[in-house]
């Protein structure tokens, strides 16, 4: 039977080869050429804010058009209106 130690040991060992220098150079070039993380974050934030604003305006429009005395409660949580 299997011992406690061998129950958690891999059945076989995998062999991994070292990446070639050419594949490392390609990866380094990709990082140099292309992706600006800060700009991505700023654009994502702008998209989320625009979407939230559109949802809020839609909810206000529906509420005002369909209810005679619409009430909009809010709360201050850590200085933010929610």
Residue pairs with C-beta under 8 A, 6 or more apart in sequence:
60 72
63 70
63 72
64 70
74 81
74 82
75 81
75 82
76 82
